[in-house]
Amino acid sequence: MKTIQANELHQLIQSGETIDLVDVRTPVEFREVHVSVAKNMPLDQLRAQEVTAGRKSSSDKPIYVICRSGSRGQQACAKLEQAGLNVVNVEGGTNACVAAGLPVVRGKKAMSLERQVRIAAGSLVLTGILLSRFVHPYWIGLSGFVGAGLIFAGITDSCAMGMLIAKMPWNRVGASNSNSPTSCSVKAPASR
């Protein structure tokens, strides 16, 4: 798999060359911060036909793929390479691009998906422990199930709980209403 460093991508953008940069993070993550020339196509919805249909550069040029830190970008590159596309993964993802000084667009700050997964996993483990103590001992299986899921997620670098949480309503960016809620964060009510 071909890769590019964030500073090399920065040089390409500064040179004025037209590039196709596909950001495979969730819409909420993309809205929070993204490289200015990036187009959002979440990994779970990524289709080679849509990627090629939305190209700005010529078809002989590579398609650059970016995520938060590089892992989902690698998965997306593998998927697009299987479809015969010329793809390049941005090493270090958006985090590296921000650190390298690439032009980025910053939007509304939201609770990260990773943080939401930690809260959900911790809550389920605690619930399993409490239910096993006060309701029935078999509830400890809930804690064991979550622990096994976390081990699997760590080994495979694929998190089913994260994919499920990403589909929750608060993690959706409304196309028609830019003021729709997109995260778990809550604003304080306006004083009267």
MODELLER restraints for C-alpha pairs under 7 A, 6 or more apart:
rsr = mdl.restraints
at = mdl.atoms
rsr.add(forms.Gaussian(group=physical.xy_distance, feature=features.Distance(at['CA:2:A'], at['CA:88:A']), mean=4.93, stdev=0.5))
rsr.add(forms.Gaussian(group=physical.xy_distance, feature=features.Distance(at['CA:2:A'], at['CA:89:A']), mean=6.35, stdev=0.5))
rsr.add(forms.Gaussian(group=physical.xy_distance, feature=features.Distance(at['CA:3:A'], at['CA:88:A']), mean=5.02, stdev=0.5))
rsr.add(forms.Gaussian(group=physical.xy_distance, feature=features.Distance(at['CA:3:A'], at['CA:89:A']), mean=4.63, stdev=0.5))
rsr.add(forms.Gaussian(group=physical.xy_distance, feature=features.Distance(at['CA:3:A'], at['CA:90:A']), mean=5.77, stdev=0.5))
rsr.add(forms.Gaussian(group=physical.xy_distance, feature=features.Distance(at['CA:3:A'], at['CA:91:A']), mean=6.22, stdev=0.5))
rsr.add(forms.Gaussian(group=physical.xy_distance, feature=features.Distance(at['CA:4:A'], at['CA:88:A']), mean=6.60, stdev=0.5))
rsr.add(forms.Gaussian(group=physical.xy_distance, feature=features.Distance(at['CA:4:A'], at['CA:89:A']), mean=6.26, stdev=0.5))
rsr.add(forms.Gaussian(group=physical.xy_distance, feature=features.Distance(at['CA:4:A'], at['CA:90:A']), mean=5.06, stdev=0.5))
rsr.add(forms.Gaussian(group=physical.xy_distance, feature=features.Distance(at['CA:4:A'], at['CA:91:A']), mean=5.96, stdev=0.5))
rsr.add(forms.Gaussian(group=physical.xy_distance, feature=features.Distance(at['CA:5:A'], at['CA:90:A']), mean=5.99, stdev=0.5))
rsr.add(forms.Gaussian(group=physical.xy_distance, feature=features.Distance(at['CA:5:A'], at['CA:91:A']), mean=5.36, stdev=0.5))
rsr.add(forms.Gaussian(group=physical.xy_distance, feature=features.Distance(at['CA:6:A'], at['CA:90:A']), mean=6.44, stdev=0.5))
rsr.add(forms.Gaussian(group=physical.xy_distance, feature=features.Distance(at['CA:6:A'], at['CA:91:A']), mean=6.66, stdev=0.5))
rsr.add(forms.Gaussian(group=physical.xy_distance, feature=features.Distance(at['CA:6:A'], at['CA:96:A']), mean=5.90, stdev=0.5))
rsr.add(forms.Gaussian(group=physical.xy_distance, feature=features.Distance(at['CA:6:A'], at['CA:97:A']), mean=5.07, stdev=0.5))
rsr.add(forms.Gaussian(group=physical.xy_distance, feature=features.Distance(at['CA:6:A'], at['CA:100:A']), mean=6.28, stdev=0.5))
rsr.add(forms.Gaussian(group=physical.xy_distance, feature=features.Distance(at['CA:7:A'], at['CA:100:A']), mean=5.85, stdev=0.5))
rsr.add(forms.Gaussian(group=physical.xy_distance, feature=features.Distance(at['CA:10:A'], at['CA:102:A']), mean=5.64, stdev=0.5))
rsr.add(forms.Gaussian(group=physical.xy_distance, feature=features.Distance(at['CA:18:A'], at['CA:56:A']), mean=6.84, stdev=0.5))
rsr.add(forms.Gaussian(group=physical.xy_distance, feature=features.Distance(at['CA:18:A'], at['CA:57:A']), mean=5.60, stdev=0.5))
rsr.add(forms.Gaussian(group=physical.xy_distance, feature=features.Distance(at['CA:19:A'], at['CA:56:A']), mean=6.84, stdev=0.5))
rsr.add(forms.Gaussian(group=physical.xy_distance, feature=features.Distance(at['CA:19:A'], at['CA:57:A']), mean=5.67, stdev=0.5))
rsr.add(forms.Gaussian(group=physical.xy_distance, feature=features.Distance(at['CA:20:A'], at['CA:55:A']), mean=6.18, stdev=0.5))
rsr.add(forms.Gaussian(group=physical.xy_distance, feature=features.Distance(at['CA:20:A'], at['CA:56:A']), mean=6.20, stdev=0.5))
rsr.add(forms.Gaussian(group=physical.xy_distance, feature=features.Distance(at['CA:20:A'], at['CA:57:A']), mean=6.36, stdev=0.5))
rsr.add(forms.Gaussian(group=physical.xy_distance, feature=features.Distance(at['CA:20:A'], at['CA:63:A']), mean=5.19, stdev=0.5))
rsr.add(forms.Gaussian(group=physical.xy_distance, feature=features.Distance(at['CA:20:A'], at['CA:64:A']), mean=5.98, stdev=0.5))
rsr.add(forms.Gaussian(group=physical.xy_distance, feature=features.Distance(at['CA:21:A'], at['CA:37:A']), mean=6.60, stdev=0.5))
rsr.add(forms.Gaussian(group=physical.xy_distance, feature=features.Distance(at['CA:21:A'], at['CA:38:A']), mean=4.78, stdev=0.5))
rsr.add(forms.Gaussian(group=physical.xy_distance, feature=features.Distance(at['CA:21:A'], at['CA:39:A']), mean=6.23, stdev=0.5))
rsr.add(forms.Gaussian(group=physical.xy_distance, feature=features.Distance(at['CA:21:A'], at['CA:63:A']), mean=6.17, stdev=0.5))
rsr.add(forms.Gaussian(group=physical.xy_distance, feature=features.Distance(at['CA:21:A'], at['CA:64:A']), mean=4.64, stdev=0.5))
rsr.add(forms.Gaussian(group=physical.xy_distance, feature=features.Distance(at['CA:21:A'], at['CA:65:A']), mean=5.72, stdev=0.5))
rsr.add(forms.Gaussian(group=physical.xy_distance, feature=features.Distance(at['CA:22:A'], at['CA:38:A']), mean=5.59, stdev=0.5))
rsr.add(forms.Gaussian(group=physical.xy_distance, feature=features.Distance(at['CA:22:A'], at['CA:39:A']), mean=5.03, stdev=0.5))
rsr.add(forms.Gaussian(group=physical.xy_distance, feature=features.Distance(at['CA:22:A'], at['CA:40:A']), mean=5.98, stdev=0.5))
rsr.add(forms.Gaussian(group=physical.xy_distance, feature=features.Distance(at['CA:22:A'], at['CA:41:A']), mean=6.41, stdev=0.5))
rsr.add(forms.Gaussian(group=physical.xy_distance, feature=features.Distance(at['CA:22:A'], at['CA:64:A']), mean=6.15, stdev=0.5))
rsr.add(forms.Gaussian(group=physical.xy_distance, feature=features.Distance(at['CA:22:A'], at['CA:65:A']), mean=4.85, stdev=0.5))
rsr.add(forms.Gaussian(group=physical.xy_distance, feature=features.Distance(at['CA:22:A'], at['CA:66:A']), mean=6.12, stdev=0.5))
rsr.add(forms.Gaussian(group=physical.xy_distance, feature=features.Distance(at['CA:23:A'], at['CA:38:A']), mean=5.93, stdev=0.5))
rsr.add(forms.Gaussian(group=physical.xy_distance, feature=features.Distance(at['CA:23:A'], at['CA:39:A']), mean=5.79, stdev=0.5))
rsr.add(forms.Gaussian(group=physical.xy_distance, feature=features.Distance(at['CA:23:A'], at['CA:40:A']), mean=4.78, stdev=0.5))
rsr.add(forms.Gaussian(group=physical.xy_distance, feature=features.Distance(at['CA:23:A'], at['CA:41:A']), mean=5.98, stdev=0.5))
rsr.add(forms.Gaussian(group=physical.xy_distance, feature=features.Distance(at['CA:23:A'], at['CA:65:A']), mean=6.00, stdev=0.5))
rsr.add(forms.Gaussian(group=physical.xy_distance, feature=features.Distance(at['CA:23:A'], at['CA:66:A']), mean=4.78, stdev=0.5))
rsr.add(forms.Gaussian(group=physical.xy_distance, feature=features.Distance(at['CA:23:A'], at['CA:67:A']), mean=5.53, stdev=0.5))
rsr.add(forms.Gaussian(group=physical.xy_distance, feature=features.Distance(at['CA:24:A'], at['CA:40:A']), mean=6.11, stdev=0.5))
rsr.add(forms.Gaussian(group=physical.xy_distance, feature=features.Distance(at['CA:24:A'], at['CA:41:A']), mean=5.11, stdev=0.5))
rsr.add(forms.Gaussian(group=physical.xy_distance, feature=features.Distance(at['CA:24:A'], at['CA:42:A']), mean=4.23, stdev=0.5))
rsr.add(forms.Gaussian(group=physical.xy_distance, feature=features.Distance(at['CA:24:A'], at['CA:43:A']), mean=4.80, stdev=0.5))
rsr.add(forms.Gaussian(group=physical.xy_distance, feature=features.Distance(at['CA:24:A'], at['CA:66:A']), mean=6.28, stdev=0.5))
rsr.add(forms.Gaussian(group=physical.xy_distance, feature=features.Distance(at['CA:24:A'], at['CA:67:A']), mean=5.37, stdev=0.5))
rsr.add(forms.Gaussian(group=physical.xy_distance, feature=features.Distance(at['CA:24:A'], at['CA:72:A']), mean=6.98, stdev=0.5))
rsr.add(forms.Gaussian(group=physical.xy_distance, feature=features.Distance(at['CA:24:A'], at['CA:73:A']), mean=6.68, stdev=0.5))
rsr.add(forms.Gaussian(group=physical.xy_distance, feature=features.Distance(at['CA:25:A'], at['CA:42:A']), mean=5.12, stdev=0.5))
rsr.add(forms.Gaussian(group=physical.xy_distance, feature=features.Distance(at['CA:25:A'], at['CA:43:A']), mean=6.51, stdev=0.5))
rsr.add(forms.Gaussian(group=physical.xy_distance, feature=features.Distance(at['CA:25:A'], at['CA:67:A']), mean=5.31, stdev=0.5))
rsr.add(forms.Gaussian(group=physical.xy_distance, feature=features.Distance(at['CA:25:A'], at['CA:68:A']), mean=6.82, stdev=0.5))
rsr.add(forms.Gaussian(group=physical.xy_distance, feature=features.Distance(at['CA:26:A'], at['CA:42:A']), mean=5.23, stdev=0.5))
rsr.add(forms.Gaussian(group=physical.xy_distance, feature=features.Distance(at['CA:27:A'], at['CA:40:A']), mean=6.94, stdev=0.5))
rsr.add(forms.Gaussian(group=physical.xy_distance, feature=features.Distance(at['CA:27:A'], at['CA:42:A']), mean=6.96, stdev=0.5))
rsr.add(forms.Gaussian(group=physical.xy_distance, feature=features.Distance(at['CA:27:A'], at['CA:172:A']), mean=6.71, stdev=0.5))
rsr.add(forms.Gaussian(group=physical.xy_distance, feature=features.Distance(at['CA:27:A'], at['CA:173:A']), mean=6.04, stdev=0.5))
rsr.add(forms.Gaussian(group=physical.xy_distance, feature=features.Distance(at['CA:28:A'], at['CA:171:A']), mean=5.91, stdev=0.5))
rsr.add(forms.Gaussian(group=physical.xy_distance, feature=features.Distance(at['CA:28:A'], at['CA:172:A']), mean=6.51, stdev=0.5))
rsr.add(forms.Gaussian(group=physical.xy_distance, feature=features.Distance(at['CA:28:A'], at['CA:173:A']), mean=6.16, stdev=0.5))
rsr.add(forms.Gaussian(group=physical.xy_distance, feature=features.Distance(at['CA:28:A'], at['CA:182:A']), mean=6.45, stdev=0.5))
rsr.add(forms.Gaussian(group=physical.xy_distance, feature=features.Distance(at['CA:30:A'], at['CA:40:A']), mean=6.73, stdev=0.5))
rsr.add(forms.Gaussian(group=physical.xy_distance, feature=features.Distance(at['CA:31:A'], at['CA:107:A']), mean=5.41, stdev=0.5))
rsr.add(forms.Gaussian(group=physical.xy_distance, feature=features.Distance(at['CA:31:A'], at['CA:108:A']), mean=6.66, stdev=0.5))
rsr.add(forms.Gaussian(group=physical.xy_distance, feature=features.Distance(at['CA:32:A'], at['CA:106:A']), mean=5.56, stdev=0.5))
rsr.add(forms.Gaussian(group=physical.xy_distance, feature=features.Distance(at['CA:32:A'], at['CA:107:A']), mean=4.57, stdev=0.5))
rsr.add(forms.Gaussian(group=physical.xy_distance, feature=features.Distance(at['CA:32:A'], at['CA:108:A']), mean=5.23, stdev=0.5))
rsr.add(forms.Gaussian(group=physical.xy_distance, feature=features.Distance(at['CA:32:A'], at['CA:109:A']), mean=5.29, stdev=0.5))
rsr.add(forms.Gaussian(group=physical.xy_distance, feature=features.Distance(at['CA:32:A'], at['CA:110:A']), mean=6.65, stdev=0.5))
rsr.add(forms.Gaussian(group=physical.xy_distance, feature=features.Distance(at['CA:33:A'], at['CA:104:A']), mean=6.56, stdev=0.5))
rsr.add(forms.Gaussian(group=physical.xy_distance, feature=features.Distance(at['CA:33:A'], at['CA:105:A']), mean=5.53, stdev=0.5))
rsr.add(forms.Gaussian(group=physical.xy_distance, feature=features.Distance(at['CA:33:A'], at['CA:106:A']), mean=4.40, stdev=0.5))
rsr.add(forms.Gaussian(group=physical.xy_distance, feature=features.Distance(at['CA:33:A'], at['CA:107:A']), mean=6.06, stdev=0.5))
rsr.add(forms.Gaussian(group=physical.xy_distance, feature=features.Distance(at['CA:34:A'], at['CA:94:A']), mean=6.68, stdev=0.5))
rsr.add(forms.Gaussian(group=physical.xy_distance, feature=features.Distance(at['CA:34:A'], at['CA:104:A']), mean=5.34, stdev=0.5))
rsr.add(forms.Gaussian(group=physical.xy_distance, feature=features.Distance(at['CA:34:A'], at['CA:105:A']), mean=5.43, stdev=0.5))
rsr.add(forms.Gaussian(group=physical.xy_distance, feature=features.Distance(at['CA:34:A'], at['CA:106:A']), mean=6.77, stdev=0.5))
rsr.add(forms.Gaussian(group=physical.xy_distance, feature=features.Distance(at['CA:35:A'], at['CA:102:A']), mean=6.78, stdev=0.5))
rsr.add(forms.Gaussian(group=physical.xy_distance, feature=features.Distance(at['CA:35:A'], at['CA:103:A']), mean=5.97, stdev=0.5))
rsr.add(forms.Gaussian(group=physical.xy_distance, feature=features.Distance(at['CA:35:A'], at['CA:104:A']), mean=4.24, stdev=0.5))
rsr.add(forms.Gaussian(group=physical.xy_distance, feature=features.Distance(at['CA:35:A'], at['CA:105:A']), mean=6.25, stdev=0.5))
rsr.add(forms.Gaussian(group=physical.xy_distance, feature=features.Distance(at['CA:36:A'], at['CA:103:A']), mean=5.73, stdev=0.5))
rsr.add(forms.Gaussian(group=physical.xy_distance, feature=features.Distance(at['CA:36:A'], at['CA:104:A']), mean=4.75, stdev=0.5))
rsr.add(forms.Gaussian(group=physical.xy_distance, feature=features.Distance(at['CA:36:A'], at['CA:105:A']), mean=5.49, stdev=0.5))
rsr.add(forms.Gaussian(group=physical.xy_distance, feature=features.Distance(at['CA:43:A'], at['CA:76:A']), mean=6.31, stdev=0.5))
rsr.add(forms.Gaussian(group=physical.xy_distance, feature=features.Distance(at['CA:48:A'], at['CA:80:A']), mean=5.94, stdev=0.5))
rsr.add(forms.Gaussian(group=physical.xy_distance, feature=features.Distance(at['CA:48:A'], at['CA:83:A']), mean=6.48, stdev=0.5))
rsr.add(forms.Gaussian(group=physical.xy_distance, feature=features.Distance(at['CA:62:A'], at['CA:86:A']), mean=4.98, stdev=0.5))
rsr.add(forms.Gaussian(group=physical.xy_distance, feature=features.Distance(at['CA:62:A'], at['CA:87:A']), mean=5.23, stdev=0.5))
rsr.add(forms.Gaussian(group=physical.xy_distance, feature=features.Distance(at['CA:62:A'], at['CA:88:A']), mean=6.52, stdev=0.5))
rsr.add(forms.Gaussian(group=physical.xy_distance, feature=features.Distance(at['CA:63:A'], at['CA:86:A']), mean=6.23, stdev=0.5))
rsr.add(forms.Gaussian(group=physical.xy_distance, feature=features.Distance(at['CA:63:A'], at['CA:87:A']), mean=4.70, stdev=0.5))
rsr.add(forms.Gaussian(group=physical.xy_distance, feature=features.Distance(at['CA:63:A'], at['CA:88:A']), mean=6.18, stdev=0.5))
rsr.add(forms.Gaussian(group=physical.xy_distance, feature=features.Distance(at['CA:64:A'], at['CA:87:A']), mean=5.77, stdev=0.5))
rsr.add(forms.Gaussian(group=physical.xy_distance, feature=features.Distance(at['CA:64:A'], at['CA:88:A']), mean=4.80, stdev=0.5))
rsr.add(forms.Gaussian(group=physical.xy_distance, feature=features.Distance(at['CA:64:A'], at['CA:89:A']), mean=5.89, stdev=0.5))
rsr.add(forms.Gaussian(group=physical.xy_distance, feature=features.Distance(at['CA:64:A'], at['CA:90:A']), mean=6.73, stdev=0.5))
rsr.add(forms.Gaussian(group=physical.xy_distance, feature=features.Distance(at['CA:65:A'], at['CA:73:A']), mean=5.69, stdev=0.5))
rsr.add(forms.Gaussian(group=physical.xy_distance, feature=features.Distance(at['CA:65:A'], at['CA:77:A']), mean=6.84, stdev=0.5))
rsr.add(forms.Gaussian(group=physical.xy_distance, feature=features.Distance(at['CA:65:A'], at['CA:87:A']), mean=6.94, stdev=0.5))
rsr.add(forms.Gaussian(group=physical.xy_distance, feature=features.Distance(at['CA:65:A'], at['CA:88:A']), mean=6.05, stdev=0.5))
rsr.add(forms.Gaussian(group=physical.xy_distance, feature=features.Distance(at['CA:65:A'], at['CA:89:A']), mean=4.89, stdev=0.5))
rsr.add(forms.Gaussian(group=physical.xy_distance, feature=features.Distance(at['CA:65:A'], at['CA:90:A']), mean=6.02, stdev=0.5))
rsr.add(forms.Gaussian(group=physical.xy_distance, feature=features.Distance(at['CA:66:A'], at['CA:73:A']), mean=5.22, stdev=0.5))
rsr.add(forms.Gaussian(group=physical.xy_distance, feature=features.Distance(at['CA:66:A'], at['CA:89:A']), mean=6.22, stdev=0.5))
rsr.add(forms.Gaussian(group=physical.xy_distance, feature=features.Distance(at['CA:66:A'], at['CA:90:A']), mean=5.30, stdev=0.5))
rsr.add(forms.Gaussian(group=physical.xy_distance, feature=features.Distance(at['CA:66:A'], at['CA:93:A']), mean=5.18, stdev=0.5))
rsr.add(forms.Gaussian(group=physical.xy_distance, feature=features.Distance(at['CA:66:A'], at['CA:94:A']), mean=6.63, stdev=0.5))
rsr.add(forms.Gaussian(group=physical.xy_distance, feature=features.Distance(at['CA:67:A'], at['CA:73:A']), mean=5.23, stdev=0.5))
rsr.add(forms.Gaussian(group=physical.xy_distance, feature=features.Distance(at['CA:67:A'], at['CA:93:A']), mean=4.98, stdev=0.5))
rsr.add(forms.Gaussian(group=physical.xy_distance, feature=features.Distance(at['CA:67:A'], at['CA:94:A']), mean=6.01, stdev=0.5))
rsr.add(forms.Gaussian(group=physical.xy_distance, feature=features.Distance(at['CA:68:A'], at['CA:93:A']), mean=4.81, stdev=0.5))
rsr.add(forms.Gaussian(group=physical.xy_distance, feature=features.Distance(at['CA:68:A'], at['CA:94:A']), mean=4.86, stdev=0.5))
rsr.add(forms.Gaussian(group=physical.xy_distance, feature=features.Distance(at['CA:68:A'], at['CA:95:A']), mean=5.92, stdev=0.5))
rsr.add(forms.Gaussian(group=physical.xy_distance, feature=features.Distance(at['CA:69:A'], at['CA:92:A']), mean=4.45, stdev=0.5))
rsr.add(forms.Gaussian(group=physical.xy_distance, feature=features.Distance(at['CA:69:A'], at['CA:93:A']), mean=4.14, stdev=0.5))
rsr.add(forms.Gaussian(group=physical.xy_distance, feature=features.Distance(at['CA:69:A'], at['CA:94:A']), mean=6.28, stdev=0.5))
rsr.add(forms.Gaussian(group=physical.xy_distance, feature=features.Distance(at['CA:69:A'], at['CA:95:A']), mean=5.96, stdev=0.5))
rsr.add(forms.Gaussian(group=physical.xy_distance, feature=features.Distance(at['CA:70:A'], at['CA:90:A']), mean=6.65, stdev=0.5))
rsr.add(forms.Gaussian(group=physical.xy_distance, feature=features.Distance(at['CA:70:A'], at['CA:91:A']), mean=5.53, stdev=0.5))
rsr.add(forms.Gaussian(group=physical.xy_distance, feature=features.Distance(at['CA:70:A'], at['CA:92:A']), mean=5.02, stdev=0.5))
rsr.add(forms.Gaussian(group=physical.xy_distance, feature=features.Distance(at['CA:70:A'], at['CA:93:A']), mean=4.81, stdev=0.5))
rsr.add(forms.Gaussian(group=physical.xy_distance, feature=features.Distance(at['CA:73:A'], at['CA:89:A']), mean=5.87, stdev=0.5))
rsr.add(forms.Gaussian(group=physical.xy_distance, feature=features.Distance(at['CA:74:A'], at['CA:89:A']), mean=6.27, stdev=0.5))
rsr.add(forms.Gaussian(group=physical.xy_distance, feature=features.Distance(at['CA:77:A'], at['CA:87:A']), mean=5.99, stdev=0.5))
rsr.add(forms.Gaussian(group=physical.xy_distance, feature=features.Distance(at['CA:77:A'], at['CA:88:A']), mean=6.98, stdev=0.5))
rsr.add(forms.Gaussian(group=physical.xy_distance, feature=features.Distance(at['CA:77:A'], at['CA:89:A']), mean=6.53, stdev=0.5))
rsr.add(forms.Gaussian(group=physical.xy_distance, feature=features.Distance(at['CA:81:A'], at['CA:87:A']), mean=6.67, stdev=0.5))
rsr.add(forms.Gaussian(group=physical.xy_distance, feature=features.Distance(at['CA:110:A'], at['CA:183:A']), mean=5.23, stdev=0.5))
rsr.add(forms.Gaussian(group=physical.xy_distance, feature=features.Distance(at['CA:110:A'], at['CA:185:A']), mean=6.64, stdev=0.5))
rsr.add(forms.Gaussian(group=physical.xy_distance, feature=features.Distance(at['CA:111:A'], at['CA:183:A']), mean=5.95, stdev=0.5))
rsr.add(forms.Gaussian(group=physical.xy_distance, feature=features.Distance(at['CA:111:A'], at['CA:184:A']), mean=6.22, stdev=0.5))
rsr.add(forms.Gaussian(group=physical.xy_distance, feature=features.Distance(at['CA:111:A'], at['CA:185:A']), mean=6.58, stdev=0.5))
rsr.add(forms.Gaussian(group=physical.xy_distance, feature=features.Distance(at['CA:113:A'], at['CA:162:A']), mean=6.60, stdev=0.5))
rsr.add(forms.Gaussian(group=physical.xy_distance, feature=features.Distance(at['CA:113:A'], at['CA:166:A']), mean=6.85, stdev=0.5))
rsr.add(forms.Gaussian(group=physical.xy_distance, feature=features.Distance(at['CA:117:A'], at['CA:161:A']), mean=6.59, stdev=0.5))
rsr.add(forms.Gaussian(group=physical.xy_distance, feature=features.Distance(at['CA:117:A'], at['CA:162:A']), mean=5.81, stdev=0.5))
rsr.add(forms.Gaussian(group=physical.xy_distance, feature=features.Distance(at['CA:121:A'], at['CA:146:A']), mean=6.47, stdev=0.5))
rsr.add(forms.Gaussian(group=physical.xy_distance, feature=features.Distance(at['CA:124:A'], at['CA:143:A']), mean=6.58, stdev=0.5))
rsr.add(forms.Gaussian(group=physical.xy_distance, feature=features.Distance(at['CA:125:A'], at['CA:142:A']), mean=6.76, stdev=0.5))
rsr.add(forms.Gaussian(group=physical.xy_distance, feature=features.Distance(at['CA:125:A'], at['CA:143:A']), mean=4.32, stdev=0.5))
rsr.add(forms.Gaussian(group=physical.xy_distance, feature=features.Distance(at['CA:125:A'], at['CA:146:A']), mean=6.63, stdev=0.5))
rsr.add(forms.Gaussian(group=physical.xy_distance, feature=features.Distance(at['CA:128:A'], at['CA:139:A']), mean=5.30, stdev=0.5))
rsr.add(forms.Gaussian(group=physical.xy_distance, feature=features.Distance(at['CA:128:A'], at['CA:140:A']), mean=5.15, stdev=0.5))
rsr.add(forms.Gaussian(group=physical.xy_distance, feature=features.Distance(at['CA:128:A'], at['CA:142:A']), mean=5.08, stdev=0.5))
rsr.add(forms.Gaussian(group=physical.xy_distance, feature=features.Distance(at['CA:128:A'], at['CA:143:A']), mean=5.06, stdev=0.5))
rsr.add(forms.Gaussian(group=physical.xy_distance, feature=features.Distance(at['CA:129:A'], at['CA:140:A']), mean=5.64, stdev=0.5))
rsr.add(forms.Gaussian(group=physical.xy_distance, feature=features.Distance(at['CA:129:A'], at['CA:143:A']), mean=6.66, stdev=0.5))
rsr.add(forms.Gaussian(group=physical.xy_distance, feature=features.Distance(at['CA:131:A'], at['CA:139:A']), mean=5.69, stdev=0.5))
rsr.add(forms.Gaussian(group=physical.xy_distance, feature=features.Distance(at['CA:132:A'], at['CA:138:A']), mean=6.07, stdev=0.5))
rsr.add(forms.Gaussian(group=physical.xy_distance, feature=features.Distance(at['CA:132:A'], at['CA:139:A']), mean=4.50, stdev=0.5))
rsr.add(forms.Gaussian(group=physical.xy_distance, feature=features.Distance(at['CA:132:A'], at['CA:140:A']), mean=5.19, stdev=0.5))
rsr.add(forms.Gaussian(group=physical.xy_distance, feature=features.Distance(at['CA:153:A'], at['CA:159:A']), mean=4.83, stdev=0.5))
rsr.add(forms.Gaussian(group=physical.xy_distance, feature=features.Distance(at['CA:170:A'], at['CA:181:A']), mean=5.87, stdev=0.5))
rsr.add(forms.Gaussian(group=physical.xy_distance, feature=features.Distance(at['CA:170:A'], at['CA:182:A']), mean=4.49, stdev=0.5))
rsr.add(forms.Gaussian(group=physical.xy_distance, feature=features.Distance(at['CA:170:A'], at['CA:183:A']), mean=4.66, stdev=0.5))
rsr.add(forms.Gaussian(group=physical.xy_distance, feature=features.Distance(at['CA:170:A'], at['CA:184:A']), mean=6.11, stdev=0.5))
rsr.add(forms.Gaussian(group=physical.xy_distance, feature=features.Distance(at['CA:171:A'], at['CA:182:A']), mean=4.89, stdev=0.5))
rsr.add(forms.Gaussian(group=physical.xy_distance, feature=features.Distance(at['CA:171:A'], at['CA:183:A']), mean=5.33, stdev=0.5))
rsr.add(forms.Gaussian(group=physical.xy_distance, feature=features.Distance(at['CA:172:A'], at['CA:182:A']), mean=5.47, stdev=0.5))
rsr.add(forms.Gaussian(group=physical.xy_distance, feature=features.Distance(at['CA:173:A'], at['CA:182:A']), mean=5.65, stdev=0.5))
rsr.add(forms.Gaussian(group=physical.xy_distance, feature=features.Distance(at['CA:174:A'], at['CA:180:A']), mean=6.07, stdev=0.5))
